[in-house]
């Protein structure tokens, strides 16, 4: 799978202002991306949408995502994200065909239908504008 990495240079400054740890901030961002990606994901059997989950050093949504994806499409193959170090998170689908939907040059008849990259962009905009930080401090 391809990786999307978010630059978190400002996290140290933000941590001080919010009184949150780096891990808490990264987890908040990761779960926001997960929720947004699930809303944007195209669906036929809902396996792709159901397979989107977050993997952190402290928890994994893989078992639930795997079960729901296979419940929607019994023939789907799933792959678990690697467990990241503390302060990092992996977010995305576990179905093996997810890249073909997200990325250009796929072999699907329906064409490219990005959902994860737009989710990252939307969440990033909310944090960069300050809109989402307000929600954490109120």
N, C-alpha and C positions, 0 to 999 in steps of 0.2 A: 504494500500500500504506500501511497505517497503521503508525506508528512506536511502538515501546515503548522508552522511554528509562529507563535505570537511573541513579539518582542516585549519583555516585561521589565525594561530598564526603570520605569517609573514606579514599579511596585514597592521598592524600599521606601520611597517618599510617601506613597499612599498608605503603606502599612502604619507608619508613624501617625498620620493624620486620622486614620480610622480605628487604630487600636486593634488591628487584626494581624494575624500572622500571614506570611507569604503563602503558606499552604491553604489557609482559609480563603484568601483572595483568589488564588488559582482555582480552587474548587468551585467558588462562586461563578467565576467566568466559565469554567468547563461545563457546569450544569446548565448555565444560561445558553451556551452553544448547543448542548444536547437538546434542550427544549425547542429551541428555534429550528434546528435541523429536522426534528420530528415533524414540525409544522410544515416545513418546506419540501420534505421528501415526497417524490412522486410515488404513487402506489398502484399496484394492480392487485396483488394478493395481500398487501400490507407487510410482507416479510421484511422488506428493506426498512420501512419506517419503524417497525417493531424492533429491528436489530440495532438501532442506534443507542449507544450507551456510553457511560463514562467509566474509566478505569483510573483510580488514584492509588497512592501508596497505602491508603487505609481501607479502601472499599472497591468493590467491583460490581458492576451491573450486568456482567456477562451472563450469568446463569439465567436471569430473567429475560434478557434480550435474546439469548439462544433459544430458550423455551418458546417465547412468543413468535420468533421468526419461524421456527420449525413448526409451530402450531398453525401458522398461516400458510406455510408451504413446506410440506413434509420432505421434499427432496432437496431443500436448500442445504448448502454446505456452509458452516460458520467457522470463523477463525477468531480466537481471542486476542485482544490487544496485549502487548507486553506490559507488565506491571512497572509503572514509572517510579522514580525516586520521589521522596517527599518534596513538595513544592512544584511538582509537575503533574500533568494529567494527559491522558489519551482519550479523545472523544471521536466517535465515529461508528459506523455500522460494522457488524461482524459477518454479514453475508459476503460470500466470495465474489459476487458480481458487482459489488457497490462501486468500484472504480469505473466500470464501464458506463454506469449511469452518470457519474459526476464529471468525468474528464472527457475532453475532446478526443475525437478519433475512436470512439467506441464502436462496437459492432451491433448495437441495438437498432432496430428499425425505427424506434421512436425518436432517436437522436439524443444528443446530450441534454441532460436535465439536472444541472447542478443544484445541490441543496446544502451541502456542507460548507462550501466556500462562501455562499451568500449568508449562511447562518453566522459564520465567523465575522463577516463584514458587518452585519447588522448589530451583533453584540458589541463589536469593537466600537462602532459609532455611538452606541448608548453609553459606553464607558468613557470614550473620548470627549463626548459632549458634557459629561458630568451627570447626565440624567440617571444612570444606574447607580452611581456612587451615592447620590442623595437617598436612594432607596435603602442603602445599607446603613446609613447613619441616622435615619429617622426612627 
